[in-house]
Amino acid sequence: MKNIILSFCILLISSGAIFAQRDPSALQLLDQMSAKYQKMSGFKANFDYTFENSAEGINEKMSGEIAVKGNKYKLNIGGQEIFNNGDVIWTYLDLDGVKEVTINYFEPSEEELTPSNIYTIYKEGYNYKLLPEKKEGAITYQYVELTPTSKSSPFKKVILQIEKDTKNLKSWKITDETGGTFSYIVNNFQPNLNLKDADFNFDVKKYPGVEVIDLR
């Protein structure tokens, strides 16, 4: 390096800024929540999904189902089924009489939020801070705001809603760069299930008449 003293000063300033933006109290809560989910053999849940963008007059709502086992997941929402076995991802559509499945290799990015990494995404590439907690009926919820450190991230922030006593993740809200918000609220959570690996593979035999589009 041309100037070790200058570089060292920059490092100290940068480290101080990162520390200030990474709230230790938020990290403790995130680690507790993450540890709980990573210990589970598998789980299923129903969820409500909403996408809103007032500038564009969009307000979409639908419900779905999710099953997760480690880095594998199966998602069913809006006439679409997504199977991900950790290596390959199948996207099946059954709309207007057209049945097709698209196959790709699964190539996750650090910034991509998926049903299997929402519990660990904060560990790299994010700042986080604890927001004021709120009580809904008999349940107290804690909130953590995540903001990506990369300027190229497709969204501005993620807010996680975590049940204080159980450390269950109740909901998360994603705000994108256009001001749109994607909200997911978890219902009927079923933890510690023994799910089969085969459940996360698309079996073409179970979908007669499907058109296969293999992009691998």
Backbone as a ProteinNet text record, in pm:
[ID]
protein_1_A
[PRIMARY]
MKNIILSFCILLISSGAIFAQRDPSALQLLDQMSAKYQKMSGFKANFDYTFENSAEGINEKMSGEIAVKGNKYKLNIGGQEIFNNGDVIWTYLDLDGVKEVTINYFEPSEEELTPSNIYTIYKEGYNYKLLPEKKEGAITYQYVELTPTSKSSPFKKVILQIEKDTKNLKSWKITDETGGTFSYIVNNFQPNLNLKDADFNFDVKKYPGVEVIDLR
[TERTIARY]
83.7	0	87.9	41.3	120.7	127.3	23.7	21.6	-44	35.9	-16.8	-94.5	-46.3	-114.2	-252.5	-263.6	-392.6	-487	-436.7	-519.1	-569.5	-483	-522.2	-631.6	-621.1	-723.3	-857	-851.4	-974.2	-1038.1	-954.8	-1005.6	-1075.3	-1015	-1075.8	-1209.1	-1214.7	-1338.3	-1446	-1409.2	-1504.7	-1555.9	-1466.3	-1506.5	-1600.3	-1573.8	-1661.1	-1799.1	-1806.2	-1936.3	-2015	-1946.3	-2013.6	-2066.1	-1985.2	-2028.6	-2152	-2151.8	-2264.5	-2391.6	-2376.8	-2492.6	-2535.7	-2454.8	-2488.3	-2510.7	-2636	-2677.7	-2657.2	-2575.6	-2552.3	-2680.9	-2775.7	-2902.5	-2982.4	-2977.9	-3045.4	-2978	-2844.6	-2770.7	-2803.5	-2813.2	-2846.7	-2982.6	-3080.3	-3214.2	-3212.9	-3144	-3136	-3068.9	-2963.7	-2894.2	-2984	-3062.6	-3154.4	-3261.3	-3317.8	-3419.3	-3360.6	-3244.2	-3180.7	-3146	-3090.8	-3052.5	-3173.1	-3286.7	-3407.4	-3447.9	-3449.2	-3493.9	-3392.4	-3265.2	-3163.7	-3159	-3210.8	-3215.3	-3332.9	-3430	-3549.4	-3517.5	-3577.1	-3561.4	-3631.8	-3737.6	-3815.1	-3940.9	-4006.2	-4131.7	-4219.1	-4346.9	-4444.4	-4521.2	-4578.3	-4659.8	-4747.1	-4857.1	-4935.6	-4894.3	-4913.2	-4877.2	-4968.1	-4980.8	-5051.5	-4947.9	-4965.5	-4870.2	-4941.3	-4876.4	-4930.8	-4819.3	-4851.9	-4760.6	-4833.7	-4776	-4837.3	-4738.1	-4787	-4709.2	-4809.3	-4823.6	-4925.1	-4900.1	-4772.3	-4740.1	-4790.6	-4796.3	-4840.4	-4981.1	-5044.2	-5181	-5194.2	-5093.2	-5093.5	-5122.5	-5214.2	-5242.5	-5285.6	-5189.4	-5215.4	-5210.6	-5304.5	-5306.7	-5333.7	-5264.7	-5290.1	-5234.1	-5271.4	-5223	-5142.3	-5055.9	-4972.5	-4933.8	-4857.4	-4806.7	-4656.9	-4585.1	-4440.8	-4396.2	-4299.4	-4234	-4084.3	-4010.8	-3866.9	-3793.8	-3682.9	-3593.4	-3450.3	-3379.4	-3243.8	-3244.2	-3168.5	-3164.9	-3264.3	-3352.6	-3454.9	-3587.3	-3668.4	-3802.5	-3897.8	-4025.9	-4132.7	-4233.3	-4266.7	-4355	-4472.5	-4592	-4714.3	-4792.1	-4806.5	-4876.9	-4924.3	-5046.7	-5099	-5091.2	-5123.2	-5116.2	-4976.1	-4880.7	-4739.9	-4682.6	-4608.3	-4539.1	-4390.3	-4312	-4167.1	-4104.9	-4026.6	-3955.7	-3806.6	-3740.4	-3596.5	-3528.8	-3444.3	-3376.9	-3236.2	-3206.5	-3075.5	-2980	-3004.8	-2919.7	-2997	-3119.9	-3204.7	-3335.6	-3388.7	-3515.9	-3613.2	-3733.2	-3839.6	-3950.8	-3996.6	-4108.4	-4222.8	-4328.5	-4443.1	-4558.3	-4616.9	-4730.3	-4847.5	-4963.8	-5088.3	-5188.9	-5185.2	-5268.2	-5337.1	-5466.9	-5544.6	-5527.5	-5524.1	-5514.4	-5375.5	-5277.2	-5138.8	-5060.7	-4999	-4918.7	-4774.1	-4684.7	-4543.6	-4455.1	-4338.8	-4240.4	-4107.1	-4046.5	-3916	-3811.5	-3701.9	-3597.8	-3469.7	-3411	-3284.5	-3196.5	-3065.1	-2978.5	-3006.7	-3001.9	-3023.1	-2891.1	-2887.6	-2767	-2800.2	-2802.3	-2841.6	-2738.1	-2784.2	-2694.6	-2703.6	-2602	-2599.6	-2715.6	-2764.9	-2869.8	-3009.7	-3020.2	-3150.9	-3216.7	-3340.9	-3418.1	-3499.4	-3482.9	-3558.6	-3622.3	-3721.3	-3782.5	-3685.7	-3572.8	-3477.3	-3363.7	-3351.7	-3242.7	-3288.3	-3418.7	-3467.8	-3421.8	-3388.9	-3348.3	-3198.2	-3123.6	-2978.2	-2923.3	-3006.4	-2961.4	-2884.9	-2914.8	-2854.8	-2705	-2654.8	-2518.1	-2411.5	-2446.6	-2350.2	-2419.3	-2355.4	-2404.5	-2517.3	-2540.2	-2650.2	-2609.2	-2663.8	-2663.3	-2797.7	-2804.3	-2929.4	-2941.8	-3066.5	-3092.9	-3226.4	-3236	-3356.6	-3453.7	-3578.4	-3683.5	-3768.9	-3851.3	-3935.5	-4028.6	-4042.4	-4131.1	-4276.4	-4368.2	-4511.3	-4585.5	-4699.7	-4781.8	-4910.9	-4944.5	-5068.8	-5145.7	-5248.6	-5320	-5228.1	-5209.6	-5125.1	-4981.5	-4952	-4819.3	-4738.5	-4614.4	-4522.4	-4428.9	-4415.6	-4330.5	-4211.9	-4098.1	-3979.1	-3954.5	-3891.3	-3871.2	-3724.8	-3673.9	-3537.3	-3541.8	-3474.1	-3464.3	-3328.5	-3332.6	-3211.2	-3197	-3077.7	-3051.3	-2927.8	-2936.3	-2821.6	-2707.3	-2586.2	-2469.1	-2433.4	-2483.5	-2454	-2552	-2500.1	-2586.1	-2661.9	-2617.2	-2683.2	-2798	-2824.1	-2931.8	-3065.7	-3154.1	-3284.1	-3385.1	-3351.2	-3444.7	-3371.5	-3448.8	-3390.5	-3380	-3480.9	-3477.5	-3570.6	-3546.6	-3630.7	-3660.1	-3786.5	-3822.8	-3876.5	-3812.8	-3852.9	-3934.1	-4045.5	-4128.9	-4111.6	-4060.6	-4024.8	-4100.5	-4165	-4236.5	-4133.9	-4151.1	-4049.6	-4026.7	-4132.3	-4118.2	-4067.8	-4118.1	-4086.1	-3973.4	-3942.8	-3846.1	-3892.2	-4022.8	-4079	-4082.2	-4050.6	-4060	-4204.3	-4273.5	-4414.9	-4434.4	-4352.4	-4369.1	-4241.1	-4234.1	-4127.3	-4182	-4130.1	-4173.5	-4049.8	-4055	-3943.6	-3984.7	-3903.6	-3927.3	-3826.8	-3876.9	-3784.2	-3748.1	-3663.1	-3609.4	-3713.5	-3829.2	-3934.5	-4038.7	-4023.1	-4119.8	-4225.6	-4219.1	-4312.4	-4277.2	-4378.6	-4354.6	-4412.8	-4333.7	-4375.2	-4387.3	-4506	-4527.8	-4566	-4509.8	-4539	-4575.2	-4693	-4736.3	-4756.6	-4688.9	-4691	-4810.1	-4881.2	-4993.8	-4977.4	-5041.5	-5044.7	-4905.5	-4812.6	-4673.9	-4661.6	-4599.5	-4582.9	-4433.5	-4370.6	-4225.7	-4187	-4057.1	-3995.6	-4066.3	-4085.4	-4146.2	-4037.7	-4063.9	-3971	-4012.4	-3962.4	-3996.7	-3900.1	-3951.3	-3870.9	-3799.2	-3677.7	-3603.1	-3678.1	-3750	-3823.7	-3933.3	-3977.7	-4082.7	-4037.1	-3906.3	-3851	-3800.8	-3837.2	-3808.2	-3938.9	-3937.6	-4055.9	-4062.2	-4173.1	-4192.9	-4287.1	-4231.8	-4311.1	-4424.6	-4409.6	-4513.1	-4642	-4629.4	-4746.6	-4819.7	-4766	-4824.5	-4841.2	-4937.4	-4955.8	-4987.7	-4925.9	-4950.3	-4867.3	-4774.5	-4693.8	-4585.9	-4563	-4453.1	-4328.4	-4218.4	-4094	-3999.2	-3957.3	-3862.2	-3734.9	-3635.6	-3512.6	-3405.6	-3370.8	-3273.9	-3137.2	-3114.4	-2984.4	-2874.3
-119.3	0	125.2	229.4	350.6	424.4	417.2	494	409.8	338.6	247.4	323.1	440.1	516.7	559.4	609.5	652.7	533.4	420.8	301.6	254.1	260	216.3	306.3	435.7	530.3	502.9	476.6	446.3	319.6	219.8	94.5	117.9	201.6	230.6	301.5	397.7	472.4	379.2	295.6	202.8	103.7	51.5	-45.8	17.5	142.2	211.7	231	263.3	284	155.1	43.1	-85.9	-124.7	-104	-138.4	-59.4	69.9	154.9	110	52.6	13.8	-129.4	-202.1	-339.5	-346.2	-328.6	-319.5	-454.7	-460.7	-587.6	-650.1	-567.9	-621.3	-687.9	-626.9	-686.6	-817.1	-819.4	-940.1	-1054.9	-1025.1	-1128.7	-1190.6	-1107.1	-1155.7	-1237.4	-1188.6	-1259.9	-1395.9	-1400.8	-1527.4	-1627.2	-1579.6	-1667.4	-1723.5	-1637.6	-1679.6	-1777.1	-1744.6	-1827.5	-1965.1	-1970.4	-2097.8	-2189.2	-2131.5	-2212.7	-2280.3	-2205.6	-2261.4	-2359.5	-2333.1	-2422.3	-2557.5	-2563.5	-2689.6	-2777	-2718.2	-2793.7	-2893.2	-3011.3	-3110.8	-3065.2	-2988.9	-2935.7	-2872.5	-2791	-2728.9	-2694.6	-2675.4	-2630.4	-2512.2	-2432.2	-2319.4	-2270.5	-2208.9	-2131.3	-1985.7	-1905.8	-1764.8	-1679.2	-1554.4	-1454.2	-1361.9	-1336.7	-1253.2	-1129.8	-1014.7	-889.4	-812.2	-758.6	-667	-536.3	-427	-294.8	-196.2	-116.9	-5.6	104.6	199.1	303.5	391.7	412.3	496.5	436.4	303	233.9	176.3	204.5	158.2	7.1	-58.1	-204.5	-246.7	-340.5	-399.2	-543.6	-635.6	-776.9	-855.7	-948.6	-1033.5	-1177.5	-1269.9	-1412.2	-1491.5	-1617.9	-1705.8	-1818.9	-1880	-1987.6	-2084.9	-2185.9	-2288.3	-2304.7	-2333.1	-2349.8	-2468.8	-2544.7	-2651.6	-2630.9	-2644.1	-2618.5	-2729.4	-2774.3	-2869.7	-2830.3	-2772.1	-2724.8	-2620.8	-2645.3	-2550.7	-2587.8	-2681.2	-2724.1	-2658.7	-2630.4	-2579.7	-2611.4	-2611	-2623.7	-2513.5	-2437.4	-2322.7	-2336.9	-2312	-2320.2	-2190.6	-2114.3	-1987.2	-1942.4	-1896.2	-1835.1	-1920.2	-2049.7	-2135.6	-2173.7	-2148.2	-2177.4	-2263.4	-2366.6	-2450.2	-2444.8	-2421.2	-2415.3	-2523.1	-2610.1	-2716	-2683.1	-2686	-2657	-2760.3	-2845.4	-2948	-2906.4	-2777.2	-2724.8	-2716.2	-2794.2	-2792.6	-2753.8	-2801.9	-2777.8	-2715.4	-2623.7	-2559.6	-2580	-2628	-2650.3	-2549.7	-2480.6	-2388.2	-2439	-2482.3	-2542.5	-2444.3	-2424.9	-2335.2	-2411.4	-2384.3	-2442.1	-2328.4	-2257.4	-2138.9	-2144.1	-2116.9	-2109.9	-2235.3	-2349.9	-2475.7	-2512.3	-2426.3	-2452.8	-2506	-2622.6	-2682.7	-2692.9	-2628.3	-2635.3	-2625.3	-2688	-2678.9	-2635.5	-2535.1	-2485.1	-2531.7	-2587.4	-2643	-2561.6	-2522.7	-2450	-2503.6	-2483.5	-2505.1	-2393.8	-2427.1	-2326.4	-2256	-2126.5	-2046.6	-1927	-1948.5	-1840.7	-1729.5	-1609.3	-1496.1	-1456.4	-1384.7	-1344.8	-1252.8	-1178.2	-1080.3	-1138	-1255.6	-1311.6	-1368.2	-1330.5	-1384.4	-1502.8	-1617.1	-1736.3	-1790.4	-1880.2	-1937.4	-2013	-2055.7	-2132.7	-2049	-1921	-1841	-1713.8	-1690.9	-1570.8	-1566.8	-1684.9	-1694.7	-1673.9	-1668.4	-1653.4	-1541.7	-1477.2	-1379.8	-1263.6	-1233.2	-1117.9	-1134.9	-1258	-1285.8	-1226.6	-1198	-1137.5	-1032.3	-916.4	-814.4	-727.7	-728	-648.2	-576.1	-457	-389.8	-417.9	-404.6	-435.6	-350.3	-320.1	-246.4	-290.4	-282	-321	-203.5	-229.5	-128.6	-146.4	-48.4	-62.4	-183.4	-255.6	-371.2	-326.9	-417.2	-386.5	-507.5	-480.5	-588	-598.1	-719.7	-746.3	-851.6	-808.9	-899.9	-941.3	-1072.2	-1122.5	-1145.9	-1118.8	-1149.7	-1022.3	-1024.1	-913.3	-948.8	-856.7	-879.6	-783.8	-836	-754.1	-738.3	-628.6	-596.9	-564.4	-619.3	-589.7	-539.2	-428.4	-373.4	-410.5	-475.1	-509.1	-415.2	-365.1	-284	-339.5	-366.5	-423.4	-323.9	-374.9	-288.1	-259.7	-342.9	-324	-225.9	-131.6	-34.6	-98.2	-214.4	-281.3	-371.6	-375	-460	-417.2	-512.9	-478.8	-424.8	-425.5	-371.2	-283.3	-198.8	-102	-154.4	-228.6	-277.3	-396.4	-471.1	-582.5	-566.7	-578.1	-571.9	-707.7	-767.7	-897	-876.6	-945.7	-942.3	-1076.1	-1072.8	-1194.4	-1197.7	-1311.1	-1325.2	-1329.9	-1243.9	-1225.9	-1351.7	-1420.4	-1535.9	-1660.3	-1685.7	-1809.9	-1795.5	-1672.4	-1642.7	-1693.6	-1718.1	-1753.7	-1631.2	-1650	-1541	-1532.7	-1427.8	-1413	-1353.5	-1256.1	-1192.1	-1123.1	-1090.6	-1003.9	-917	-796	-699	-648	-656.1	-613.7	-488.2	-385.6	-263.4	-256.5	-246.2	-242.7	-98.8	-85.5	46.6	139	84.5	166.9	209.3	163.2	194.9	88.3	-18	-128.5	-210.6	-270.8	-353.4	-492.8	-592.3	-731.9	-777.9	-822.1	-863.8	-1010.6	-1081.2	-1222.2	-1240.6	-1295.8	-1322.6	-1472.8	-1532.6	-1677.5	-1718.6	-1822.7	-1878.8	-2030.1	-2089.7	-2236.3	-2297.6	-2248.9	-2295	-2433.4	-2528.3	-2665.9	-2698.6	-2693.8	-2714.8	-2861.8	-2886.5	-3016.4	-3133.8	-3120.5	-3227.8	-3309.9	-3438.1	-3525.1	-3529.6	-3435.7	-3425.7	-3508.7	-3566.6	-3650.1	-3562.9	-3600.6	-3527.8	-3528.6	-3638.2	-3650.6	-3544.8	-3491.2	-3389.1	-3261.4	-3244.7	-3121.3	-3139.4	-3253.5	-3280	-3283	-3229.2	-3233.9	-3369.9	-3440.7	-3572.4	-3557.1	-3562	-3537.6	-3639.5	-3757.8	-3860.3	-3820.2	-3729.7	-3685.2	-3569.8	-3524.2	-3410.8	-3448.2	-3532.4	-3576.6	-3459.8	-3461.8	-3358.2	-3234	-3233.4	-3113.5	-3100.2	-2976.6	-2946.1	-2915.4	-2983.5	-2965.3	-2874.4	-2766	-2671.5	-2676.7	-2749.4	-2772.9	-2673.4	-2580.2	-2474.7	-2498.8	-2618.2	-2648.1	-2663.1
0	0	0	-68.8	-79.7	52.8	130.8	255.1	362.9	442.4	544.1	650.2	690.9	795.2	749.3	625.7	572	562.1	512.6	498.1	633.3	735.2	868.8	925.2	901.7	948.5	881	750.6	676.8	731.9	763.2	818	951.2	1037.6	1167	1151.2	1059.3	1036.2	982.8	884.8	825.2	928.2	1012.1	1113.1	1213.3	1249.4	1343	1285.4	1155.4	1091.6	1085.9	1054	1048	1184.4	1290.2	1424.4	1464.1	1427.9	1462.9	1391.7	1271.9	1194	1222.1	1300.2	1336.3	1486.7	1523.3	1662.3	1731.8	1838	1908.6	1963.1	2005.7	2056.7	1944.9	1826.3	1711.3	1672.1	1675.7	1640.5	1735.6	1863.7	1962.1	1932.1	1900.4	1868.5	1739.6	1638	1510.8	1526.7	1607.2	1630.2	1702.8	1797.7	1870.5	1777.3	1695.3	1599.6	1498	1444.8	1343.8	1398.1	1518.6	1579.3	1595.2	1631	1649.9	1519.6	1410.9	1283.7	1225.3	1245.8	1190.4	1261.8	1384.1	1457.5	1415	1346.9	1308.2	1196.9	1205.2	1099.7	971.9	988.3	876.3	928.3	845.8	889.6	769.9	800.8	702.5	760.2	671.9	716.9	602.3	637.4	542.4	558.6	455.2	468	380.1	419.4	340.3	277.7	149.3	74.6	21.1	33	-19.9	-90.4	-208.1	-275.6	-299.4	-251.2	-265.9	-325.3	-419.6	-473.6	-506.5	-414.8	-429	-550.7	-586.1	-701.4	-831.3	-835.9	-956.5	-941.5	-827.4	-805.7	-795.5	-740.1	-729.3	-585.8	-570.3	-438.7	-461.9	-452.7	-478.7	-348.9	-334.7	-215.8	-256.8	-193.4	-215.5	-98.3	-90.7	15.3	-45.7	34.4	-15.5	93.3	52.5	144.1	120.4	229.2	218.8	302.8	250.8	326.3	312.2	422.4	421.8	497.6	440.4	506.3	471.3	566.6	539.1	429.2	321.8	209.4	99.1	128.5	32.5	68.3	-34	-6.9	-120.5	-85.2	-183.5	-154	-258.3	-244.5	-339.3	-288.4	-368.1	-350.6	-459.1	-449.5	-588.4	-594.7	-716.4	-840.9	-831.2	-949	-989.2	-901.1	-929.4	-816.8	-853.4	-756.3	-786	-682.8	-697.6	-609.5	-672.5	-601.9	-606.7	-493.5	-489.3	-399.6	-458.6	-379.5	-336.8	-352.2	-314.9	-431.5	-536.4	-655.6	-781.5	-790.5	-907.9	-861.5	-942.4	-910.2	-1026.3	-994.2	-1091	-1064.5	-1167.3	-1154.1	-1241.1	-1174.4	-1243.9	-1247.1	-1367.2	-1385.9	-1444	-1390.2	-1441.4	-1451.7	-1566.1	-1585	-1720.7	-1721.5	-1846.3	-1932.1	-1866.2	-1938.7	-1986.2	-1958.5	-1999.8	-1879.8	-1898.4	-1792.9	-1840.3	-1767.9	-1805.7	-1682.8	-1690.4	-1583	-1643	-1583.2	-1625.7	-1525.6	-1576.8	-1491.1	-1506.8	-1393.2	-1392	-1279.8	-1293.7	-1179.2	-1078.7	-951.1	-848.1	-821.3	-847.9	-828.7	-739.7	-609.1	-517.7	-512.3	-490.4	-469.1	-323	-274.4	-134.1	-99.6	-197.4	-169.5	-187.1	-247.2	-277.1	-152.5	-130	-17.9	-65.7	0	-33.7	93.6	81.1	201.4	290.5	235	315.2	373.2	334.1	390.6	461.1	469.9	537.1	682.8	738.9	878.4	898.2	789.1	799.4	711.5	632.9	533.5	596.9	722.7	789.7	815.1	806.2	848.2	756.9	632.9	540.3	454.4	442.5	350.3	401.4	533	587.6	714.8	730.5	858.4	924.9	1056	1125.3	1252.1	1284.4	1407.7	1465.1	1597.6	1669.1	1669.6	1634.7	1636.2	1762.8	1797.9	1917.5	1907.7	2017.2	2018	2032.6	1991.3	1998.1	2053.8	2115.4	2170.6	2091.8	2048.3	1977.4	2056.9	2128	2216.4	2329.8	2346.5	2454.2	2409.9	2282.8	2228.4	2204.7	2251	2227.6	2112.6	2017	1900.5	1902.4	1859.4	1840.7	1690.6	1653.7	1512	1485.6	1377.2	1334.5	1190.5	1166	1030.6	971.4	855.6	782.2	662.9	639.8	521.4	451.1	320.6	248.1	237.8	245.4	234.1	89.1	-2.7	-144.6	-208.7	-282.9	-351.6	-467.6	-511.2	-623.5	-578.3	-448.6	-398.2	-457.4	-492.8	-551.7	-451.8	-323.6	-224.9	-123.2	-55.9	36.1	178.4	221.2	358.7	375.9	483.3	523.2	671.7	709.4	851.1	893.2	993.4	1046.9	1174.4	1185	1304.8	1377.1	1499.1	1572.8	1705.7	1733.3	1860.1	1973.7	2071.9	2175.6	2257.9	2298	2387	2314.8	2195.3	2124.3	2023	1982.3	1876.5	1739.6	1725.1	1594.6	1505.1	1377.5	1280.1	1231.8	1269.2	1235.5	1097	1060.7	929.1	887	757.3	709	596.4	588.8	487.5	413.8	281.5	197.2	120.3	125	48.2	-65	-190.3	-303.4	-339.7	-441	-476.6	-539	-580.9	-639.3	-536.2	-411.6	-307.5	-287.8	-365.2	-347.6	-224.6	-162.3	-44.4	-64.1	-27.3	-30.6	114.1	153.6	292.2	298.4	394.9	417.5	564.6	591.3	728.3	743.5	840.3	859.9	944.8	899	973.7	983.6	1081.7	1094.5	1082.4	1162.2	1159	1222	1149.3	1196.7	1201.3	1319.1	1329.9	1344.8	1325.5	1352.8	1285.8	1154.4	1076	1007.5	989.5	917.3	770.8	694.3	553.5	469	361.9	273.6	170	134.5	32	-100.9	-126.8	-252.9	-265.8	-153.7	-156.7	-226.2	-242	-297.4	-440.5	-499.5	-640.1	-718.7	-838.1	-923.7	-992.5	-973.8	-1035	-1154	-1274.3	-1394.6	-1408.8	-1351	-1360	-1289	-1192.9	-1118.5	-1186.6	-1300.2	-1372	-1520.3	-1550.4	-1689.8	-1781.9	-1902	-2000.2	-1983.1	-1887.5	-1863.7	-1970.9	-2014.7	-2106.5	-2025.6	-2056.5	-1981.9	-2058.9	-1993.5	-2052.4	-1967.8	-2014.3	-1939.4	-1983.3	-1897.1	-1928.1	-1865.7	-1817.3	-1757	-1862.7
[MASK]
++++++++++++++++++++++++++++++++++++++++++++++++++++++++++++++++++++++++++++++++++++++++++++++++++++++++++++++++++++++++++++++++++++++++++++++++++++++++++++++++++++++++++++++++++++++++++++++++++++++++++++++++++++++++

